[in-house]
Amino acid sequence: MNILMSVTTTLRPYLIVFTASACGLIIEIVAGRILAPTIGVSLYTWTSIIGIVLAGISIGAYLGGRVADRFPSSTTLGVILLAGGVASMSILPLVDLASDAFRPVPLLPRIVLLTAALFFLPSLILGMVTPVVIKLNLRDLAHTGNVVGKIYAVSTAGSIFGTFITGFVLIQLLGTRSVVMIVSFVLIGMAFAFGSVWRAKLAGLAMGGAFAGVVVYSVVSGALEGPCVSESNYFCIKVRARDIDGREVRVLSLDALVHSYVDVDDPMYLKYSYEKVFADIATFVGARNPAMNVLFIGGGGYTMPRFLEVTYPESSLEVAEIDPEVTLVAADYLGLSRRTRIVTHNQDARTLMQDIAPETYDLIIGDAFNDVSVPYHLTTLEFDEAVLDLLTPDGIYAVNIVDRMHSGRFLRAFEATMKRVFPYVYVLRDNDLWTSDERYTFVVIGSRTPLSHPSIATTNLLEGRPLTVLRFMPSGSFRSWSAAEDAVVLTDDFVPVDGMLAPLFFESR
């Protein structure tokens, strides 16, 4: 018994700093998922999260050292752990309150302020733990380096553990709100188990009351429930019903961005203009080969795959959808049949394509770009080369791009990159407003053979689709537009997509 107690006492400081550091990184990883439904996930979001959390940990380490020198006791440690639990729990009710409070603020400062309001205090408090634990375990100044080194090593190991267990397991298994609650309860449990918190009666009562208040408010306000019908490692997935065009449709949102409008009972319904352009192109390809092989890069609401499944029953349809939860939601809420002949590969399109034989597909549709949320590795020269390799000699690659026609940089860069690979590249939209510089969703297509509006329109007419919507940018306008000197060729080594889309990102929130 004495040996067991001795081992427990020896391991106690390492268990405390390991767990507290793991909780700190769990909060940091969860931060991205909590903020996503409100402000989306971007380079700016993660920059803010990392900067705010590091600032909190840094200031916490400083304050923890000062507190440890003045009040070196296990009670101090218990109060800090208890405060960490209360601060962590307070994140949940603060999400909606802070989001509403900062809504009038421009996007970039709003991201920073919202992140600070939610995550600075928990990070600061948890940053205080390690200095206090070090102070309580220094017995011999001759071994200071050894003690400090071991405790910081274990603290870092806890941070690594928290990072991996959250990203790979906890969020998808439990959801962000449950993870935050678990962190809170773990910290409070450690406060009572290791911190002699019962000795600090006044502080204990105050924080106990604060914790009870936070829990009650969270329950009453619904803050424990969250907006997602499903929460994956990639998205907060939301589905809601709306009346559009005289019919009830279901709206799929991934994080803060609307992705698809779906009529569960009518797979022929296409809401977005770019989907109608895709349909024109797919009809042109399907007329030549009704048994065409099609690859969709991105599944989302499965709008186009369901459309082609009905339109061309002999076709072979494959979807590269990285998030299996998106596919499950499409089946549960968006009319995707469990007996569908659409084959879904729940993996990144770029890795999937490495295992596919050349000249497999008659049509590849890129629909993974959702507004300003762009997987940049699917925009590069190297990716375009892989796409061209998978197309049949008369195959077509079509992808939707959101940008401004003239002042935008991403559309120009994407087109300039495709021209390095495809013999023929075209920019399309569903009207002839080519002088407009309004934000719009364009379709860029690439092929080995020339294409034209008359040939596609005639084919669609013969296939029973008389109202072709697609329009090619006139050749003269296209030549002058695409000859711009500031167009960047995107490569795996240089792909500044976030910076190119920053103006759209800031105006869209």
N, C-alpha and C positions, 0 to 999 in steps of 0.2 A: 504493500500500500504506500509506504514511504517513497519507494522508487517511482511508482506511478505518479504520485503527487509532485515529485521532483522533476520528472520529465514534462509533466503538464505545465509546471511553473516555468521551465526553461523554454518551452515552445510557445508560451502565451504571447510574448511580444511579437514574435514572427507571425503568429496566426492573426493577431490584430492588424498589423500593418499590411499583411497579404490581403486580408479581406477588405479592409478600408480602401486600399488602392484599387482592388478589383471593382469595388462599388463605384469609385470615382470614374473609372474608364467605362463601366457599364452605363453610367449616366451620360458620358460623352458620346458613346455610340448611339444610345437611344435618342439623344438630342436631335440627330438628323431625321429620324423617323417622326418625332413629335412635331418638328417644325415643317415637315414636308407638306401636310395638308393645307397649311396656312400660307407659306411663302415658297414652297417648292424646294427641290434639291438642286443646288448649283455649286459652282466653284465659290461663289460669294457666301453661300450658306455654310459650307464646310470651313472656309477660311475664318468666318466669324466664330463658329463653334470651337475650333481648335484654339484660336487666339483668346477667346473669353475663358475657356476652361484652363488654359495654361496660365493666364493672368490670375485666375482664382487660386490655382494651386501654388503659384509663386508667392502671392501675398499671404496665403494661408500658412505657407512654410515659415515666412518671416514672423507672422503674428504667433504662430505656434511656438516658435523658439522663445519669444518674449514671454508668453504665458507660462511656458515650462519653467523658465528661470524664476518667475515670481510665485507660481503655485505648483510646485512639483509633487503632485499626488495622483493617485488612481482616481480620485473623485473628479479632478480636472479632466482626466481622460474620459471618464464616464459622461460628463456634461457635454464634452465636444462630440462624442459619438451620438448622444441623444439629440443634440442640436442638428447633427448631420441627418439623422433619420427624419426629423421634423421638416428640415429644409428640403429634403428629397421628396417627401410626400406632398409638400406645398407646390411642387411643379405642376401637378395635375390640375388643380383648380385655377392656377395662374395662367394656363395656356390660353383659354378663351378671354380672360380678363385683360391680359397684356396684349393679345392680338387686337382686341377692340380698341384699347387705349392708344396703340401706336399706328392704327390704320391710316390716319391722316398724314403720317410722316412719309417722306420720300423713301423709296424701296431700300436703298443701300443703308442709310442710317436706321431704318426700321428693322432690318435684319440684325444689325449689331445690337440695337436697344432691346429687341425681343429676346435675343439669345442671352444677353446680360441679365435681363430681368428673371429669366427662368433658371439659368445654370451657373451664374457667377457665385451666388451664395453657397449652394451645395459644394461646389468645387473648392471654394475658400475654406469652408469648415473641414472638409475631408483632407485638405492640404495641411491642416494643423496637427493631424494625428501623428505622423511620423516623428516630428521633432519632440513631441511630448513623450512618446514611447522611448525614444533614444535617451532622453533625460532621465527617465525612470529606471533605465537599465544600465546606466554608467556607474560602475562600482569601483573601477580602477582606472585612473587617468593614463596609466601606462598601456592600456588596451583600448583606448578610445577609438583608434582607427579601425580596429578589428570589429568592435561593436557597431560603429556607424556603417562600416562597409557591408556587414552582413544584413543589417536591417534595411538599408537602401536596396541591396540586391534582392531581398525577399519582397520589398515593396514594389520594385520594378517587375518581378515575376508575377505578383498579383495583378498589376496593370495589364501585363500581357495575357494572363488568364482571362481577365474580365473582357478584354477586347475580343478574343477568339470565341469565348463561350456565348457572348452576346450576339456577335455577327453571324455565327454559324448555327446557333441552337436557339437561344432564348427568345429572340424577337419573333421568329416564325412559329415557335412552339407555343408561346404564351401571349404574345402581343406586348406592345410597349407599356401600356398602363399597368399590366400585371407585373412586368419586370420592375417598374419604378416602385410599386408597392412592396415587392419582395426586398428590394434594396433598402427601403425605409425600415421594414420590420427586422431585417438582419442587423442594421446599425443600432436600432433600439435594443434588440436582444443582446448585442455585444456590450452596450452601455450598462445593462444590468448584470451581465455575466462577468465582465472583466473590469468594470469601471467604478464600483462602489458608489453608483449614482444616488443611492438612497440616502447617502450622507448629505448631499446638497439638496435639502428639503425645499427651499424656496425656488431654486432654479429648476428642480425636478417637477414641482407642482406647476410652475409657469409653462414649462415646455410640454408637460403632459396635457395641460389645458389647451395649449396651442395645437397640439397634435389632434386632440379630440375635435377641436373646432374645424381643423382642416378636413378631417375625415367626414364629419357631418356635412359640411358644405359640399364636399366632393360628391357625396351620395345624393344630396338633395338637388344639386345642379346638374347631375348626370356626367360630371367630369371623369368618373371612373369608366364610363362606357366608350367614349371615342367615336369617331365618325365612320370608321371603316367597316364594310361588310366582311372584308378579309384583309389581313395584314401579313405581308410577305417580307422576305429579305430585300425586296426591291421597291415595293410600293405600298402605300395605303390605298386600297382598292375600294371605291365607292360606286354604288349604283342607286340611281333615283329615277322615279317616273316623271315624265313631262308630257304635256299635250303640244304637239308640233305638227303643223300642216294638217290639222284636223284629225290626227290620230294619236294614240298613246304610244310613246316610245320610251325606251330605257336609256338613260345617259350613263355611260361609263366614264369615271374620272380616275386617273392614276395620280396620286398625290394631289397637287393643286390644279392639275390641268385636265380639261375635258378631252377625252380621247375618241369616243364613239357615240353615235346615236343609233339605236337598234330597235327595229320593229320586230318583236319576237315572232309574230305570226306572218310576217312578210319579208323574206330574205331579199326580195328585189328592191326594197326601199333603200335609197342612198341619200343621205342628208347633205354631206359635204360635197362641194364642187369638185375637189380633187378626186373623190371616189367616183364621180361620174366620168371624169377624164380617164381614170383607170379602167372603168367599164368599157369606154369606147375603144381603148387600146386592146383590152382583153378580148373584146368581140372581134376585132380585126385579126388577132392571132388565132382565136378559136375557129374562125371561118376557114382558115387555111388548114387547121388540124384540130378537129373536135376532140381528139384524144390527147390534147396538148398536156405537157408537163409544166406545172407552175409551182414556183417557190415564192412564198410570202415571207419577207423578212420583217417580223413583228406580227403578232396576232391581234392583240387588243380585243375589240369587240367581235372579231371574226366576221366583220361586215362583208368584205370582198370575198373571202373564202366561201361563205355561205351563198353569196350571189352566184359565184361560178359553179358551185356544187349543183345548183338548180339549173343554171343556164346551159352548162355543158356536162351532162351526167357521165360522159365517157372520159372526162379529163382526170388527170392525176394531180391532186392538190396536196402540197406539203407546206407546213408553217413552222418557221423557226421562231418560237416564242420563249424567251429566256426564263420567264417566270411561270412556273407550273400553277401558281395560284390564279393567275390571270386566265389560264385555260379552264380551270375549275369554275371560276366565276362565270365565264362565258357559257359553260354548260348548265350551271345552276340558275342563272338569271337572264341570259341573253340569247336563248333559243338555240344554242349549239347542241345538236342531237348527240346523245350518248352513242348512237349507232352511226355517226357520221363516217363518211369515207375519207374525210380530211385527216391527213396524218400530221400529228403535231410532234415536233422535236423540241423538248424543253431544254434548250441549250443556246448559247450564244451563236448567232448566225455565222460568225467568222470561224469559229472552231468547227461547226457542223460542215461548212463548205470544204474544209480540208479533206474530208473523207468521201466526197462525192465525185463521181467520174466526170471527166470533161464532156462538154456538149450534151448535158442531160436535160436542160430546161429550155422550153420555147419562150417562156416569159418569167422574169423575176421582178417582183413588185416590192419595193422598199417602203415599208410603212412603219418603221421603228422610230421615225423622227416625229415627236409629239410637240408641236408648237416650237418653243425655244429649248425644249429638252432633247438634246441631240447626242446619241452615243458616238463620240467623235471617231472611234476606230472603224466605224462604218462609212466614213466620208473620204477615206484617203486613197491615194494612187494605188497603193498595194491592194486595198480591198477591191477597187474597181477592176484591177487586173484579174483577181480571183473570180469576180462576177463574170467578166468576159469569157474566161476559160470555161465556165459552166454553161454558157449559152450555146444553143445550136447555131449554125451559120446564119439563119435569118431570125434568130431570137432577139428579144427586146428587153432592156432593163429600164424600168420606170420607177421613179422615187419622188415623193412629195417633199417640198422645201418651203418653209415659212420665212419670208424676208421682204424687204422693200426692193422694188425693181431696180431703182437707180442709185439710191444712197446706201442700200444694203451691201455688205461685203461678203456674206456667206454664200448667197446665191451665185455671185460672180466666181468665187473661189471654187465652189462645187462644180460649176460648169467648166471652168478652166482645167480642173483636175480630170474630169471625165474626158475632155478633148485630148488629153495625153494618152488615153487608152482606147476610146471608141472612135472608129472612123467617122461616124455620124452622131452628132449630139444636137438636141433640140430643146427649147424651153416652151412649155405650153401653159395655158390657163383656160378658163371656161368663157372668156369674153375677149374683146379686142382692145381693152383699155391699156395698151402698152406704154402710153406716155404717163400713166398714173404712177405715183410713187407711194401709194398707200400700202400698208402691210397686207400681204396676200399669201395664199397658198398656191405655189406653182408646182408643176410637174416637169421634171427633167428626164428626158429619155435618151438612151444611147443604144446604138445598134451597129452591125457591120454593113447593113444595106440601107439605102436611102428610103425615107418615109415622107408622106405628104398628106395634107388634110383631105384632098379629093379622094385619094385611094381609101383612107380610113373611113371617111363619111359614106362613100359608096358601099363599102363592105358592110358597114353598120346598117345601112338602109336595106340591103339585100337580106341581112340577118334579122330584120324585123325591128330594128331600133332606128327610127327615122330622125330622132332629135339628137343628133350628135352635138355635144357641147364643146369639145376640145377645139382650141385655136392655137396654131403655130405662130410664134413670133415671126413677123415678116423677115425675109432673108436680109434685106438691107438694114433694117433696124437691128437684127441679130448680129450682123457683122460688126457694126459700129459699137454696139453694146458690149459684145464679148471681147473687143479689141482693147478694152480699158487696161491701162498699164499697171493699175494697182491690184489686179487680180492675183491672188496667191494660189500656188499649187499645194494642195494639202498632202502631206506625207506622214508616215508613222512617226518620223522624227520631228515634224513641225506641223501641228494641227491646232491652231489657236481659235477653235470654234467658239468657246465661251466668250472670248473678247469680241469676236465678230458679231455675236448675237446679243451682246450686252445692252445696246440701245433698245432692242425689242423687249428684252427681259425687264428692264427698268420701267418701260411704259406699260407693260402688260399686267402690273400688279396694283 
